[in-house]
Amino acid sequence: MAREWLLDMPATPKEEFPGFPAALSHLLMLAPQEICDALERRVRTLEEALAAADLSGESGYDIRGTTFPGVALLEDEYLRVVVAAELQWLWSVVDDLRSGDLTWSAAISAEDSE
C-alpha cells in the first residue's frame, strides 16, 4: 500500500485545499486594508522562511560525513519553488491593494459580518 501511495502521489495531481485558499474565498468579510496588512505579514513570514532555507543547489549534501544524492533535495527544492511562486503572487496582490486596483466596499464587509 505504501508503495502504491508513493507511486500515485507524484503522478496524480489532486485537489488539495489548504486553509489559505479557503480564507481567500472569504476576503469580502474584511476591509481591503486589513487584508493588505495580513498579506504583508504573510509575505514577511514566507520571505524569512525562504531566506532561512538551507538550499545550496548542490547535487548532494553532507550530514555527519554521509553524502546524500540530489534526489534527497527534491522535496526542499519543490517547497522553495512553491514558496517563491506564492511570494510573487502575494506581492502582486499587495501592490494591487495598495494602488486601489483591487478593492471592495467596506460597507459590504461590515454588513456581511453582522
C-alpha positions as CSV (number, residue, x, y, z in Angstrom):
1,M,0.0,0.0,0.0
2,A,2.8,2.5,0.8
3,R,4.5,1.7,-2.5
4,E,1.2,2.4,-4.3
5,W,0.8,5.7,-2.5
6,L,4.4,6.7,-3.3
7,L,3.8,6.0,-7.0
8,D,0.4,7.7,-7.1
9,M,1.2,10.9,-5.2
10,P,3.8,12.3,-7.5
11,A,1.9,11.1,-10.6
12,T,-1.6,12.3,-9.9
13,P,-2.4,16.0,-9.2
14,K,-5.2,16.1,-6.6
15,E,-7.3,19.0,-5.3
16,E,-5.6,19.8,-2.1
17,F,-7.3,22.7,-0.5
18,P,-5.3,24.1,2.4
19,G,-6.6,26.8,4.7
20,F,-5.0,29.8,2.8
21,P,-7.1,29.4,-0.4
22,A,-10.2,28.8,1.8
23,A,-9.6,32.1,3.6
24,L,-9.1,33.9,0.3
25,S,-12.6,32.9,-0.7
26,H,-13.9,35.0,2.2
27,L,-11.9,38.2,1.8
28,L,-15.1,40.3,1.4
29,M,-15.7,39.9,5.1
30,L,-12.8,42.2,5.8
31,A,-11.7,45.6,4.6
32,P,-9.1,45.8,1.9
33,Q,-6.5,47.4,4.2
34,E,-7.0,44.6,6.8
35,I,-6.3,42.1,4.0
36,C,-3.3,44.1,2.8
37,D,-1.8,44.1,6.3
38,A,-2.4,40.4,6.8
39,L,-0.9,39.5,3.4
40,E,2.1,41.7,4.1
41,R,2.6,39.8,7.4
42,R,2.4,36.5,5.4
43,V,5.0,37.9,2.9
44,R,7.4,38.7,5.7
45,T,7.0,35.2,7.2
46,L,7.5,33.5,3.9
47,E,10.5,35.6,3.0
48,E,12.1,34.8,6.3
49,A,11.4,31.1,5.8
50,L,12.8,31.2,2.3
51,A,15.9,33.1,3.5
52,A,16.5,30.6,6.3
53,A,16.2,27.6,4.0
54,D,19.5,25.9,3.5
55,L,19.3,25.0,-0.1
56,S,22.8,25.1,-1.6
57,G,21.7,23.8,-5.0
58,E,24.4,21.1,-4.9
59,S,23.8,17.7,-6.3
60,G,24.2,16.2,-2.8
61,Y,24.7,17.3,0.8
62,D,26.7,16.1,3.7
63,I,25.4,15.3,7.1
64,R,28.0,13.9,9.6
65,G,30.2,12.6,6.8
66,T,27.4,10.9,4.8
67,T,26.6,12.3,1.4
68,F,23.1,12.0,0.2
69,P,22.1,12.1,-3.5
70,G,20.4,15.1,-5.1
71,V,17.1,13.3,-5.2
72,A,17.0,13.8,-1.4
73,L,16.7,17.5,-2.1
74,L,13.7,17.3,-4.4
75,E,11.2,18.0,-1.5
76,D,13.2,21.0,-0.4
77,E,13.5,22.3,-4.0
78,Y,9.8,21.8,-4.6
79,L,8.8,23.7,-1.4
80,R,11.2,26.5,-2.2
81,V,9.8,27.0,-5.7
82,V,6.2,26.9,-4.3
83,V,7.0,29.5,-1.7
84,A,8.8,31.7,-4.3
85,A,5.7,31.5,-6.6
86,E,3.4,32.3,-3.7
87,L,5.5,35.3,-2.8
88,Q,5.4,36.6,-6.3
89,W,1.6,36.3,-6.4
90,L,1.3,37.8,-2.9
91,W,3.3,40.9,-3.9
92,S,1.2,41.4,-7.0
93,V,-2.0,41.3,-4.8
94,V,-0.5,43.6,-2.2
95,D,0.6,46.0,-4.9
96,D,-3.0,45.9,-6.3
97,L,-4.5,46.5,-2.9
98,R,-2.1,49.4,-2.2
99,S,-2.8,51.0,-5.6
100,G,-6.5,50.6,-5.3
101,D,-6.7,48.4,-8.4
102,L,-8.1,45.7,-6.1
103,T,-10.7,46.9,-3.7
104,W,-14.2,46.4,-2.5
105,S,-16.7,48.2,-0.3
106,A,-16.0,48.1,3.4
107,A,-19.8,48.5,3.8
108,I,-20.3,45.2,2.1
109,S,-17.8,43.7,4.5
110,A,-19.5,45.1,7.6
111,E,-23.0,44.1,6.5
112,D,-22.0,40.5,5.8
113,S,-20.2,40.1,9.1
114,E,-23.2,41.1,11.2
